[in-house]
């Protein structure tokens, strides 16, 4: 009897295999072609080959057909990514993105070899250590730019306005990404800059807020500037926690997987919520992904005034999967939507108050050439959430994208957008003062 059952299911399986083999839409039929090509290369190519490199290249080519943010990482690149997420790695301190065949600077991290050398958003990296970057994706750039501290990294770059490319010799350093910086103004207004959303970013934010609160004469902040300019994103979980710190209830973000399935809604909680002081969120063209989630949530709930210029427009969610051999796959698995149901994909967040950087800021002028999601080949088209959350009031104006990168974070003398935010908080306080009535 057991033999007959095995024979029956074995025959059925053979039929299914035969049907799949003759089905032109069979998803795995082309694997035979792949195996054949691999065999031909192994046996006939003019030189000996590294089979691992060959197979990794095949996987990378497959992932490249998806979207700009899905990436395959070999074990070394994946290890480097984990170090970067943990907040410390060896490198030069550049955030980059692939734009067609070009490798473009999104942002240099503050106080790193790259920022000290004068790199600016929009710069194109042409060569790294003599190797052309044409066609590279982010994982390949990570692999090439990171390395042991003290080692040299030679970069050839071009910039709009330069007559010819320039070469830079940088010495790699330990890049410690302090994801949260804080400063107190007038002994009552807080300023917090979140550079990226890494592990423990929300914890560092809480410590910064408590520290500034302790420095005030009243024990309370009179207002807060949350600076998300040139924050390329990071961990979704941390973006949700940061948003939750300023909201008592309601939706923070909704994510939807393929075909509208796997819908997840993240909500705010009343515990550990900051007092409802006036709040301004600074954004620009380098504000992307997780930082756009925070800006969108606080804007939709009317918790903060969003000030600055149009954001990057990355409204997709990636998950990182560690594979058996130590390599990794970063795969786009969902779109996200703000509490009012907006998809910011390729659109970005429009500020409530458009404030451009000062014209004298040369770095900000260079930012005008920076990449945006809508300019990346293969990006998703934006869409609205079919069943949006209850909309909340928000004032929007049309913004011309012109992001900025202040050279000295927290210094309003060199940062017109921060100065405007602080002046707005001071004015806010003046108009909220009780007025004496005439006798």
RAMONOR-V583175 format. One record per backbone hydrogen bond with DSSP energy under -0.5 kcal/mol. NH is the residue of the N-H (numbers start at 0). CO is the residue of the C=O. If there is no record, write none. Layout:
nh=NH co=CO
nh=NH co=CO
This chain:
nh=4 co=0
nh=5 co=1
nh=6 co=2
nh=7 co=3
nh=8 co=4
nh=9 co=5
nh=10 co=6
nh=11 co=7
nh=12 co=8
nh=13 co=9
nh=14 co=10
nh=15 co=11
nh=16 co=12
nh=17 co=13
nh=18 co=14
nh=19 co=15
nh=20 co=16
nh=21 co=17
nh=22 co=18
nh=22 co=19
nh=23 co=21
nh=25 co=22
nh=28 co=25
nh=30 co=27
nh=31 co=28
nh=32 co=28
nh=33 co=29
nh=34 co=30
nh=35 co=31
nh=36 co=32
nh=37 co=33
nh=38 co=34
nh=39 co=35
nh=40 co=36
nh=41 co=37
nh=42 co=38
nh=43 co=39
nh=44 co=40
nh=50 co=48
nh=53 co=49
nh=54 co=50
nh=55 co=51
nh=56 co=52
nh=57 co=53
nh=58 co=54
nh=59 co=55
nh=60 co=56
nh=61 co=57
nh=62 co=58
nh=63 co=59
nh=64 co=60
nh=64 co=61
nh=65 co=62
nh=69 co=66
nh=70 co=68
nh=70 co=329
nh=72 co=327
nh=77 co=73
nh=78 co=74
nh=79 co=75
nh=80 co=76
nh=81 co=77
nh=82 co=78
nh=83 co=79
nh=84 co=80
nh=85 co=81
nh=86 co=82
nh=86 co=83
nh=87 co=82
nh=88 co=174
nh=90 co=88
nh=90 co=172
nh=94 co=106
nh=95 co=93
nh=96 co=103
nh=98 co=101
nh=101 co=98
nh=102 co=124
nh=103 co=96
nh=103 co=101
nh=104 co=122
nh=105 co=94
nh=106 co=94
nh=108 co=92
nh=111 co=108
nh=113 co=91
nh=114 co=108
nh=115 co=111
nh=116 co=112
nh=117 co=113
nh=117 co=114
nh=118 co=113
nh=121 co=104
nh=122 co=119
nh=123 co=157
nh=124 co=102
nh=124 co=122
nh=125 co=123
nh=125 co=155
nh=126 co=155
nh=127 co=130
nh=128 co=153
nh=130 co=127
nh=132 co=125
nh=134 co=100
nh=135 co=132
nh=139 co=136
nh=140 co=136
nh=141 co=137
nh=142 co=138
nh=143 co=139
nh=144 co=140
nh=145 co=141
nh=146 co=89
nh=149 co=171
nh=150 co=147
nh=152 co=169
nh=154 co=152
nh=154 co=167
nh=155 co=126
nh=156 co=154
nh=156 co=165
nh=157 co=123
nh=161 co=158
nh=165 co=156
nh=167 co=154
nh=169 co=152
nh=169 co=167
nh=171 co=150
nh=171 co=169
nh=172 co=90
nh=174 co=88
nh=174 co=172
nh=175 co=173
nh=176 co=86
nh=176 co=174
nh=177 co=175
nh=178 co=176
nh=180 co=192
nh=182 co=190
nh=184 co=188
nh=187 co=184
nh=188 co=184
nh=189 co=187
nh=189 co=222
nh=190 co=182
nh=191 co=224
nh=192 co=180
nh=193 co=191
nh=193 co=226
nh=194 co=178
nh=194 co=192
nh=195 co=178
nh=196 co=232
nh=197 co=195
nh=198 co=84
nh=200 co=197
nh=203 co=199
nh=204 co=200
nh=205 co=201
nh=206 co=202
nh=207 co=203
nh=208 co=204
nh=209 co=205
nh=210 co=206
nh=211 co=207
nh=212 co=208
nh=213 co=209
nh=214 co=210
nh=214 co=211
nh=215 co=211
nh=215 co=212
nh=216 co=186
nh=221 co=187
nh=222 co=187
nh=223 co=277
nh=224 co=189
nh=225 co=223
nh=225 co=279
nh=226 co=191
nh=226 co=224
nh=227 co=225
nh=227 co=281
nh=230 co=227
nh=231 co=194
nh=231 co=229
nh=234 co=196
nh=238 co=234
nh=239 co=235
nh=240 co=236
nh=241 co=237
nh=242 co=238
nh=243 co=239
nh=244 co=240
nh=245 co=242
nh=246 co=242
nh=246 co=243
nh=251 co=265
nh=252 co=265
nh=253 co=336
nh=254 co=263
nh=255 co=334
nh=256 co=260
nh=259 co=256
nh=260 co=257
nh=263 co=254
nh=265 co=252
nh=267 co=249
nh=272 co=269
nh=273 co=244
nh=276 co=274
nh=277 co=221
nh=279 co=223
nh=280 co=304
nh=281 co=225
nh=281 co=279
nh=282 co=306
nh=286 co=283
nh=287 co=230
nh=287 co=285
nh=290 co=287
nh=291 co=288
nh=292 co=288
nh=293 co=289
nh=294 co=290
nh=295 co=291
nh=296 co=292
nh=297 co=293
nh=298 co=294
nh=299 co=295
nh=300 co=296
nh=301 co=298
nh=302 co=297
nh=303 co=297
nh=304 co=278
nh=305 co=303
nh=306 co=280
nh=306 co=304
nh=307 co=352
nh=308 co=282
nh=310 co=348
nh=311 co=286
nh=314 co=312
nh=316 co=333
nh=318 co=330
nh=320 co=318
nh=320 co=328
nh=321 co=319
nh=322 co=326
nh=325 co=322
nh=327 co=72
nh=328 co=320
nh=329 co=70
nh=330 co=318
nh=330 co=328
nh=332 co=316
nh=333 co=316
nh=334 co=255
nh=335 co=314
nh=336 co=253
nh=337 co=341
nh=340 co=337
nh=343 co=341
nh=345 co=312
nh=346 co=343
nh=347 co=343
nh=349 co=347
nh=350 co=348
nh=351 co=305
nh=352 co=305
nh=354 co=307
nh=354 co=352
nh=356 co=401
nh=360 co=357
nh=361 co=359
nh=364 co=360
nh=365 co=361
nh=366 co=362
nh=367 co=363
nh=367 co=364
nh=368 co=365
nh=369 co=366
nh=372 co=311
nh=374 co=371
nh=375 co=372
nh=378 co=375
nh=384 co=340
nh=387 co=385
nh=396 co=350
nh=400 co=398
nh=410 co=407
nh=411 co=409
nh=413 co=410
nh=418 co=414
nh=419 co=415
nh=420 co=416
nh=421 co=417
nh=422 co=418
nh=423 co=419
nh=424 co=420
nh=425 co=421
nh=426 co=422
nh=427 co=423
nh=428 co=424
nh=429 co=425
nh=430 co=426
nh=431 co=427
nh=432 co=428
nh=432 co=429
